[in-house]
């Protein structure tokens, strides 16, 4: 990725996505067609998650394979960004708008 583009892994209201705030999960479940994990929903109902905590979209925090089952939304976001930036570089673009 070039210095022309930054990726901010944060709720889309503040960054590029990949994660959601717990209070958003409570008010807008299964946002963007990505189902919230049942164990996260259970903890949400119990009140054991801090409202401003960020969790990967659809992730299972109790998974034995955290890379594949918890961080997948973040990994997909990073991969898509790298592929997009790589395509711009291969096309001779600087990655900056208008250049």
N, C-alpha and C positions, 0 to 999 in steps of 0.2 A: 504494500500500500504506500502510495506517495505521501509526502508531507502536505499535499493539497487537501486531503480529506481525513477527517477524524471520525472514528466510530465511538459513539457514547452508548454503552450498554446501560440503559435505564428505561423506565416507563416512557412510552411514546410522548407523553405530555412534556417530558424534559429531555429526552434523548432519542435514540434510534430504535428502541424497543428491545425485545428479547426477554424482558422481565415485566412483571406486574406488581403493583403495590397491593398489599393485603386488603386495604380498605376498598380498593377498586374491585377486587374479587368478590367482596361482600355485596357491593352495589350492582356490579355488572358481571355475573357469573358467565363462564365460558365465552369470554370476549373474543371476537374475531374468529369464531368457530373452533377455537382451541379449548377443549374441555379441561377444566381445572381438575387436578388429580383428586380422587375420592378421599385420600388421607389428608390432603391439604384442606379440603372442604370440612372434614370432620374436625380438624384442629381449629379451623375458622369458627365453627359453631361452638366449640368449647371455649373460645376466647383466649387460646394459648399463643396466638401469633400477634406480634406488635403491629398496629395498623399501618405503619409506614415501612414495614419490612418489604424487601424486594425478593420475589421468587421467580425462577425461570418459568415461562408459560408452559403449563401442562406437566411440569416436572414432579417427580416423585422423590421427596427428600429422604425417603427410607430405602431407596433402591440400592441393591448391591453393586450395580453398574451405574455409578453417578454420571459418568461421561455420556453414556447412551440414554439413560432414563431420567436424568435430572437436568443436565446442562444442554440438552438437545436444541432447545429454542435459541439459546445463545450461540451455540456452535453453528447452527444454520444461518443465523444473522451474520456472523463473522465470515463464514464461507461465501455467502452471497455477495457481501461487500468486497471481499478479496477478488472474486471472479469478475465482478463489475469493474473494479479498478484495474485489474489485469487486462481486461478487454480494451479499456480506454488507452492504456499504455501501449498495447500492441497496435492500436489504430493510430498511434502517433500523437494522441492528445495529451495535454498536460494534466488533465483531471480538473482543471479550473474552468469554470463557466466562461464561455465566450472565447476560449483559446483552443 
